[in-house]
């Protein structure tokens, strides 16, 4: 036992009044150490959760169901327009030529924000009027 350990034991004996109480004191210290360890682990976990919630992971390509959920549409809305309105290599991709389809939310958002044919025609008419 080191000198510090002996001083600690003597201090505990004086505080708790004898050898019989010493074992109870050690049990108390043991319990307090475990509580402290669990508290520190919970604090570390809370900090990790806080850091994780501040980090935004941006996924680039999504499954059909996930992309449809993002836009609030039925998955068939996307699949029916595959190859017609939505172009492979722009709006959706087949990784390594497989049957798996992954959607680009960025490209789908651009498509949704793009003006319709009627809006384009109206804009052309207005441009010609003010030339």
N, C-alpha and C positions, 0 to 999 in steps of 0.2 A: 504494500500500500504506500502510496506517495504521501508526502507531508500534507498536501492539500486535501487528500482523501481522508486522512486522520482528523484534520481540523473540521472537515465537513461532518464526519461521524460524531465528533465531540459536540459540535454545535447542535446537531439533531438530538443527541442524548440530553443535552441541557434543555432544549426546547420542549422535548416530550417526556422528560422525567424518568429515565431509566431504560434498562435493556428490554423489558417487556414491551414498552411503547416503541422502542427502536424498530422492531420488526413491522409494527403497524405504520411507522413513519416511512420505512422503506417501501412498503406496499403503496402508501399514499403518493410517494415520489414516483414510483413506477407507473401508477395510474395517471398522475399528472403528466409524466413524460409522454405516455401514449396519447393522452388528450391533446397535448401540444403538437405531437407529430401529426395527428389526424387534422387538427386545425390548420397546420401549415400545408398539408396536402390539399385540404379544401380551398384554402386561399390560392394555392398554385393552380388548382383546377378552375377556380373562378376567374383568375387572371387569364388563363389559357382560353376559356370560353369568350371572355371579353375581347381578347386579341383576335380570335377566330371570327367573331361577329363583325369585327371592323374590316376584315379582309374579304373582299368580294372576288370570288373565283368566277372568272368569265369562261364559260364553256363555249367553244366555237361552233360545234355541230351537235344537233339534237335528234333523238329518235322522233319518228312521226307523231307518236302520241304526245310526247313532251312539247314538241313545237306547236301542235294543235292546241294543247292546253294553254300554252303561253298566249296565243292569240284568241283563245276562247271560241274556237271552232271545232267541229267534228273532224277527226282524223281523215275521214273520206273526202273532206273539202280539199285537203292537200293531195291525197293519192289520186283523185279523179283529174286533177289538173297537172299531174306529173307529165312532162314531155310536151304538153300543150302550152299552157301558160307559164308553168314553172320549168325552167331549163336545167337540164343536167349540167353540172359544172358551174352553175351560177347559183341557183336556188337550192339544189340538192346534189348530193354526191353519193357515189357508190365506192366505199373504200376498197382499193385494190381490185376493182371490177366485180366485187361480190354482189349478192342479192340484197345486202343490207343497205338501207337508205338512211342518210343523215342529212338534216336540213340546216341551212344557214339562216339563223334568225335575222342577221343583219340584212341579207339579201331579201328576205321575206318582208321585213319592215320597209325597205326601200320600195318594194313593189306596192305595198299597201299605201304608201304616202304618195306614190306617183299619180299624176293627174289622169283622169279617165279620158277616153277618146273625145267625149262631149266637151270636157273642160279644155282639152287641147284645141278643139275646133273653135270654141268660144274665144280663147286667147288669141288664135290666129286672126279671127275676124276683128277683134279689138285692135290688134297690132296694125292691121291693114287700114283701119279707119283713122288711126292717128299718125299715119306715115306722112 
